[in-house]
Structure formats: structure tokens, C-alpha cells
Amino acid sequence: MEFHINKKSTLPVLKLELIRDGRNDFEKFWEMVENSTLTFTMTDVITGVIKIGKAPANYELVLPQSDCVGDEYYLTYQFTEKQTSIAGRYVGKFEINFLDGSGKLIVPIKETLYINIRSE
């Protein structure tokens, strides 16, 4: 998956949707996410240098606009101008550390999240 942001920009906010995978306990999982610490890391694809290391991230609940769609849950990260000051291609990941002692989860699971900081 690809995310694009301009150099020295703070918008758009990075949003990664938590997908419902058909598990019956998704609501329980979301409660665990709400009771966790959430961080974001971004690493340069070419050099492997960490540009953002375990910075605090957030989560967001978007309520349905109609009766047809259920709640949507997102992990979010707001970049600073300093963090987007160098154009390039990066790999991003969210780390969810559950406070109930059940471990941690690194998201996204199946795909790589590429962050492209574009020159102006």
C-alpha cells in the first residue's frame, strides 16, 4: 500500500484501517487496542536508517454514515514538517503493545506500507 505526502508537509494524516477479518471477537480486539500503547516507526527503504522511531500514534473510530456500514477503526499518525523534510521512499509500521500482557502486534500484517515523501 502506498501513502504520499509532500516534502515539509503535515497533511494528509496517515490513516490505516483495521480490517474486519470475519472474526466474531473484533469488538473485543478493538477494546484491547483502546487499552494499549500505539507507536509509529518509519525507515528509509534504501539506507535502512530509522527516520521516525516509535513515535506516539493514535487511533480513531469513525461511526457509520448509514445503517449499511459498521464502525470503522483507524490507526493514525500526524507527521511534523521536520519528519517530512527529506524526500524519499520509506517503510512505515504501527506497533500495538497491549497493556493486558497479551503481547504486541505490528501492523500492517499482510502488506508493506510505503510512504513516499515527494519533492515540491
C-alpha positions in Angstrom: 0.0 0.0 0.0 1.2 3.5 -0.8 0.9 6.8 1.1 2.0 10.1 -0.5 2.8 13.3 1.3 4.7 16.4 0.1 8.0 17.5 1.4 7.8 19.7 4.6 4.0 18.9 4.9 2.0 17.8 7.8 -1.1 16.7 5.9 -2.7 14.4 5.0 -2.8 12.4 8.2 -1.7 8.8 7.7 -4.7 6.6 8.3 -4.5 2.8 8.3 -7.8 1.0 8.6 -8.1 -2.0 10.8 -9.9 -4.5 8.6 -12.6 -6.8 9.9 -11.5 -10.3 9.1 -14.7 -12.0 9.9 -13.7 -12.8 13.5 -16.5 -12.7 15.9 -14.3 -11.1 18.6 -13.4 -7.9 16.6 -15.2 -5.7 19.1 -13.1 -7.3 21.9 -10.0 -6.8 19.8 -10.8 -3.1 19.4 -11.3 -2.8 23.2 -7.8 -4.2 23.5 -6.4 -1.7 21.0 -8.0 1.1 23.1 -6.2 -0.3 26.1 -2.7 -0.3 24.5 0.2 1.9 23.6 0.4 2.7 19.9 3.6 3.8 18.2 4.7 4.5 14.6 8.1 3.8 13.0 9.4 4.9 9.6 12.5 3.6 8.0 14.3 4.6 4.8 14.0 1.9 2.1 17.5 2.4 0.7 19.6 3.0 3.7 17.6 1.2 6.4 18.0 4.3 8.7 15.1 4.9 11.0 13.6 8.3 10.3 10.9 8.1 13.0 11.4 5.7 15.8 8.4 4.6 18.0 6.7 7.9 18.0 3.3 8.1 19.7 0.5 7.3 17.3 -3.3 7.5 17.7 -6.4 5.5 16.8 -9.7 6.8 15.5 -13.2 5.5 15.4 -15.4 6.6 12.5 -19.1 6.0 13.1 -21.1 4.8 10.1 -22.9 7.4 7.9 -25.7 4.9 7.2 -27.2 1.7 8.6 -25.4 -0.3 5.9 -21.9 0.0 7.2 -20.5 -0.8 10.6 -18.0 1.3 12.6 -14.6 1.8 11.0 -11.4 1.8 13.0 -8.1 3.5 12.0 -4.6 3.8 13.3 -3.4 7.3 12.6 -0.1 9.3 12.6 0.3 13.0 12.1 3.7 13.9 10.6 5.7 17.0 11.5 7.4 19.3 9.0 10.8 18.0 10.2 9.8 14.4 9.7 8.9 15.1 6.0 11.9 17.4 5.3 13.8 14.8 3.2 12.1 13.5 0.1 12.4 9.7 -0.4 10.7 6.3 0.0 10.1 4.8 3.4 8.5 1.8 5.1 6.1 2.6 7.9 4.6 0.4 10.6 2.5 0.7 13.6 3.2 -1.3 16.8 0.4 -2.0 19.2 1.6 -3.0 22.7 -1.4 -4.5 24.6 -1.4 -3.4 28.2 -3.1 -6.6 29.3 0.1 -8.5 28.8 -1.1 -10.4 25.7 1.9 -9.1 23.6 2.3 -6.8 20.6 1.0 -6.6 17.1 2.8 -5.0 14.2 0.5 -3.5 11.5 0.1 -3.8 8.5 0.3 -7.5 8.6 -0.1 -8.7 5.0 1.2 -5.7 3.0 4.1 -3.3 3.3 3.2 0.3 4.0 5.3 2.5 1.7 5.5 6.2 2.5 6.5 8.5 -0.4 7.7 11.9 0.6 7.6 13.9 -2.7 9.7 16.9 -3.6 7.7 20.1 -4.0 
